[in-house]
Amino acid sequence: MAALIKLRQMSIVQKAVWNHLSKTNRCISTSKKNSDTVTHTAASECPPEEKNWVSYGFDYKSKEEDTSAHHSSFFFSVTLCLVFGSFAWAYAPDVHLRDWAQREAYLELHRREKAGLKPIDPNYINPKLMKLPSESELTDVEIII
C-alpha cells in the first residue's frame, strides 16, 4: 500500500494520469444578485477547494494525497482483509480434524454393525485385564458419586 502512495507522488504518473482530470474541471461563479450575469473562469483560475477540508490523517498539506491514501487504505483493509480474509477463513481446511473424527466414528459403527456387534461394547476394556479391589477392601471407603 505504501508503494501505491509513493507511486502516486511521482511526477510522471501525475502528468500522465492525474492531470487529465483537472482539465475537465470547470468552475462557474455566480453572484447573489439576479441581474448580474454568470461568469466562466478557466480551470487554472479556480480557487482551491480546501476551504472546509478536514484531513483523514494521512497527509495534512495536500487534499488529493490525503484522499487517495484514505481510499487506498480502506480498499486494502476492507476488500483484501475482510472480504478475502473471511473467504479464506470460511474455506480453510479443518485444522482440528472434527470432520475426520466424525467420519472415523461412522466407519467404526459400520464395521461393528457388519460384524454383528453392539455399537458400543459395555466392556470397553477386557475385565480380565483390570485389577479391581475386592468387596472387603471397599467396605471402609466412602464412595462419592
N, C-alpha and C positions, 0 to 999 in steps of 0.2 A: 504494500500500500504506500509505503514511503517512496518507493520508486516511481509510482504514478504521480505523486505530488511533485517530486523532483522533475519528472518529465514535463509536467505542466509548466514549470518555471523556465524551461528552455526557450530561448528567443526564437529558434527556428519553428518550434511547434506553435508558438504564439502567432507568428506571422502566417504560418500555413493554415492553421485550423481556427484559431480564435478570432482573428481579425475580420474574417468574413461575416461574423455575427454582428459586429458593430456597424458594418455598412448598411445593414437592413434596419438599423435603429433610426427612427425619425422622431424628432421632438416637435411638438406643437404646443405653443404657449398661447393662452387666451387671457383676455383681460376680464375684469368683473363688469365692465360696462357693456351693454348690449350694442351700443353704437360703434364701438371700436371693432376693427377687423382682426381676423386671426392671422398671426404671423407664423411663417415657417422658418425654422433655423436649420442650418446644416448639422450633420451628425457630429462634426468636430467642435461645434459651438455649444453642444448640450451641456448643461450644468451636471456635475456629478450627482448621482442619486444616493449619496451616502448621508443624506440629511438625518434620517431616523434609523440608521443602520446599527444593529446590535450584533456584535461578533458572537460566533459559536464557540470561540475559544481556540481555534486553530491558527488564525492569523489576525492580528489586531490592526494591521495597516491597510490591507487590501481586501475589499469585499469579495472580489472574484476568487482569490486564493482561499479565503475562508469558506465560501460556499462550496467550492469544488472539493476541498478537503473534507468538509462536512458530509457532502453527498457520497463521496467515495468511501469514507469510513463507515457510514451507515449501510452502504451497499454491501461492503465486505462483511460487516458484522451480522447483518440480518440475513442476506441471501446466502452467503457462504457458510457462516457459522450456524445459524439457526435452521435454515432450510436443509442444506446438505448434511449438517451435523445430525439433525433429527432423523433424516433418511438413513444415514449410516448407522445410527444407534438402533433404529427400528429393525433394520435388516441385517444386523450383525449376527454372527453365529452364536449359538448358545454356549457361553463360556462356563456356566455352572452345570452343564450336562443334565438339565432337567428332562429334556426330551429323550435323551439316551436312557436314563433310569426308567422312565415310563415304558419305553419300548422294550427294554430288557425284562421288565415285570410282566408285560403281556406275553413275551416269548416263553418265560418260565411257566406262566399259568397255562399256556397252550401245551407245553411239554408235559406238565403234570396231568392235565386232562387226558392227553393222548395215552399216557401210561396207566391211567385208571386210578390215580392217587387223588387225595383230597387237595384242594387248592392251597391250604395251609396246614402243615402237619402239627398236631398238638405236641409232639415230642420233637421239637426242632433239633435238640441235641439228644443223642442216644442216652437213656437213663443209666445204662450200664457203665458209661464212661464218667458219669458225675458221682462225686463222693458227697453224699448228704449226711447231715448229723442225725443221730438216732433220736427216738422219742424221749429217752431218759435224759439226753443232753439238752433238749429243748424245754423241759418242764420248768426250769428255774429262770428262763429268759423271757422277758416281756416282749411280745411281738407286736409291733405297731404297724398297722396297715394304713 
